[in-house]
């Protein structure tokens, strides 16, 4: 007999990954904003 898939676990892992990606994006945006406010706006969209 095949094992029953644990959809709740898969969903939770997907949500965790999504949150981590969102947090990383927010952190990157805040760092870019801080650089712009600091007057050091030499870097322009290099990482994208």
Backbone as CSV, one residue per row, in Angstrom:
resi,resn,N_x,N_y,N_z,CA_x,CA_y,CA_z,C_x,C_y,C_z
1,UNK,0.840,-1.175,0.000,0.000,0.000,0.000,0.897,1.254,0.000
2,UNK,0.570,2.201,-0.873,1.349,3.435,-0.990,1.071,4.360,0.190
3,UNK,2.069,5.137,0.527,1.918,6.085,1.632,1.089,7.282,1.179
4,UNK,0.276,7.764,2.071,-0.572,8.915,1.786,0.274,10.196,1.851
5,UNK,0.201,11.053,0.833,0.982,12.289,0.858,0.495,13.236,1.969
6,UNK,1.447,13.921,2.574,1.138,14.850,3.649,1.056,16.257,3.049
7,UNK,-0.123,16.603,2.566,-0.291,17.883,1.892,-0.122,19.064,2.844
8,UNK,-0.489,18.889,4.096,-0.326,19.957,5.080,1.133,20.326,5.256
9,UNK,2.006,19.326,5.305,3.450,19.563,5.441,3.981,20.284,4.203
10,UNK,3.565,19.811,3.018,4.029,20.432,1.780,3.591,21.890,1.705
11,UNK,2.353,22.151,2.110,1.842,23.517,2.086,2.633,24.401,3.043
12,UNK,2.922,23.892,4.234,3.669,24.656,5.236,5.079,24.979,4.732
13,UNK,5.736,24.013,4.108,7.077,24.235,3.566,7.051,25.295,2.465
14,UNK,6.015,25.253,1.638,5.877,26.231,0.568,5.665,27.630,1.145
15,UNK,4.851,27.731,2.205,4.610,29.019,2.856,5.895,29.560,3.494
16,UNK,6.672,28.693,4.112,7.937,29.102,4.739,8.896,29.636,3.672
17,UNK,8.986,28.947,2.545,9.872,29.379,1.467,9.414,30.721,0.908
18,UNK,8.106,30.880,0.760,7.550,32.122,0.234,7.844,33.293,1.180
19,UNK,7.701,33.062,2.485,7.964,34.096,3.475,9.447,34.471,3.482
20,UNK,10.314,33.478,3.380,11.754,33.742,3.366,12.128,34.588,2.146
21,UNK,11.546,34.268,1.009,11.832,35.025,-0.206,11.326,36.463,-0.082
22,UNK,10.147,36.625,0.504,9.573,37.955,0.701,10.435,38.784,1.647
23,UNK,10.898,38.155,2.736,11.750,38.847,3.703,13.077,39.275,3.065
24,UNK,13.652,38.405,2.246,14.910,38.717,1.570,14.725,39.907,0.624
25,UNK,13.623,39.907,-0.098,13.340,40.991,-1.031,13.151,42.314,-0.286
26,UNK,12.421,42.273,0.834,12.203,43.467,1.644,13.524,44.001,2.189
27,UNK,14.365,43.095,2.673,15.674,43.490,3.211,16.519,44.152,2.122
28,UNK,16.522,43.576,0.933,17.301,44.130,-0.182,16.789,45.527,-0.552
29,UNK,15.470,45.694,-0.579,14.898,47.001,-0.909,15.266,48.044,0.138
30,UNK,15.242,47.656,1.404,15.597,48.585,2.474,17.061,48.988,2.367
31,UNK,17.933,48.053,2.032,19.354,48.364,1.864,19.563,49.316,0.699
32,UNK,18.844,49.090,-0.402,18.965,49.969,-1.563,18.470,51.371,-1.228
33,UNK,17.381,51.435,-0.484,16.832,52.730,-0.092,17.812,53.477,0.816
34,UNK,18.443,52.765,1.721,19.413,53.372,2.624,20.600,53.917,1.841
35,UNK,21.026,53.207,0.823,22.138,53.681,-0.006,21.761,54.959,-0.750
36,UNK,20.532,54.985,-1.273,20.080,56.162,-2.008,19.983,57.375,-1.085
37,UNK,19.484,57.177,0.108,19.340,58.270,1.055,20.698,58.760,1.558
38,UNK,21.663,57.879,1.564,22.999,58.235,2.029,23.788,59.041,1.021
39,UNK,23.239,59.242,-0.174,23.927,60.025,-1.191,24.866,59.187,-2.029
40,UNK,24.917,57.903,-1.784,25.804,57.003,-2.528,24.965,56.235,-3.543
41,UNK,24.480,56.915,-4.542,23.570,56.321,-5.521,24.301,55.901,-6.797
42,UNK,25.533,55.471,-6.676,26.300,55.039,-7.839,25.758,53.740,-8.431
43,UNK,25.380,52.817,-7.565,24.873,51.537,-8.034,23.438,51.704,-8.513
44,UNK,23.202,51.311,-9.765,21.871,51.465,-10.343,21.411,50.145,-10.927
45,UNK,20.563,49.443,-10.208,19.925,48.223,-10.676,20.896,47.181,-11.206
46,UNK,22.042,47.025,-10.598,23.035,46.063,-11.080,22.652,44.628,-10.773
47,UNK,21.987,44.371,-9.647,21.694,43.020,-9.241,20.513,42.414,-9.964
48,UNK,19.704,43.213,-10.614,18.541,42.682,-11.329,18.893,42.278,-12.678
